[in-house]
Amino acid sequence: MVLVKILGLIDLLASIVFLSIIFSISLPIQITLFFGASLFVKGLFILTGDLLSVVDIVSSLTLLISLFFMPASFILWVLSLFLMSKGAASFL
């Protein structure tokens, strides 16, 4: 149960990173890389049959792309809300 809460916390913190990108709040590159890599590793759970891991892989790729240019705001909002909902559901 603790692992589920830790992974949910990663989702919540990654959604905060997405919100900081949306609102043009400058974060260190290491934070964006850390959450991009951690979401990618979490996304590898798709190999076990977890379909929501696709959201993690898409989010990690979007975070890594956001290092070079600004993705569409709509995509950032949608991914942020998905990650928030996944993170909140893991604490229930």
C-alpha positions in Angstrom: 0.0 0.0 0.0 2.9 2.4 0.7 4.3 1.9 -2.8 0.9 2.9 -4.3 0.9 6.1 -2.2 4.5 6.9 -3.3 3.7 6.4 -6.9 0.6 8.6 -6.5 2.7 11.3 -4.9 5.0 11.2 -8.0 1.9 11.7 -10.1 0.8 14.7 -8.0 4.2 16.3 -8.1 4.5 15.7 -11.8 1.2 17.4 -12.3 2.6 20.4 -10.4 5.5 20.5 -12.8 3.0 20.6 -15.7 1.2 23.4 -14.0 4.5 25.3 -13.6 5.1 24.9 -17.3 1.6 26.2 -18.1 2.0 29.2 -15.9 5.7 29.8 -17.1 7.2 29.3 -13.7 10.8 28.5 -14.2 12.0 25.2 -12.7 15.4 23.7 -12.7 16.0 21.3 -15.6 16.9 18.6 -13.1 13.4 18.6 -11.6 11.8 18.2 -15.1 14.2 15.5 -16.0 13.6 13.6 -12.8 9.9 13.6 -13.1 10.1 12.8 -16.8 12.3 9.8 -16.1 10.3 8.7 -13.1 7.0 8.8 -15.1 8.7 6.8 -17.9 9.8 4.1 -15.4 6.3 4.1 -13.9 4.9 3.8 -17.5 6.8 0.6 -18.0 4.1 -1.0 -15.9 2.1 -1.2 -19.1 4.1 -4.4 -19.7 2.1 -5.9 -16.8 -1.2 -4.9 -18.4 -1.9 -1.6 -16.6 -3.5 0.6 -19.3 -3.3 3.8 -17.4 0.5 3.6 -17.7 0.0 5.0 -21.2 -0.7 8.3 -19.5 2.6 8.1 -17.7 4.6 7.4 -20.9 2.8 10.2 -22.8 3.4 12.6 -19.8 7.1 11.7 -19.6 7.6 12.3 -23.3 5.7 15.6 -23.0 7.9 16.7 -20.1 11.1 15.9 -22.0 9.8 17.7 -25.1 8.9 20.7 -22.9 12.6 21.2 -22.2 13.1 22.3 -25.8 9.9 24.0 -26.7 6.5 24.8 -25.3 3.8 22.2 -26.1 0.2 23.2 -26.6 -1.4 24.5 -23.5 -4.4 22.2 -24.0 -2.2 19.1 -23.9 -0.5 20.3 -20.8 -3.8 20.9 -19.0 -5.2 17.5 -20.0 -2.1 15.6 -18.9 -1.9 17.6 -15.6 -5.5 16.8 -14.8 -5.0 13.1 -15.6 -2.0 12.9 -13.4 -3.8 14.8 -10.6 -6.8 12.4 -10.8 -4.5 9.3 -10.8 -2.5 10.7 -7.8 -5.6 11.6 -5.8 -7.2 8.1 -6.5 -4.1 6.4 -5.2 -4.6 8.1 -1.8 -8.2 6.8 -1.4 
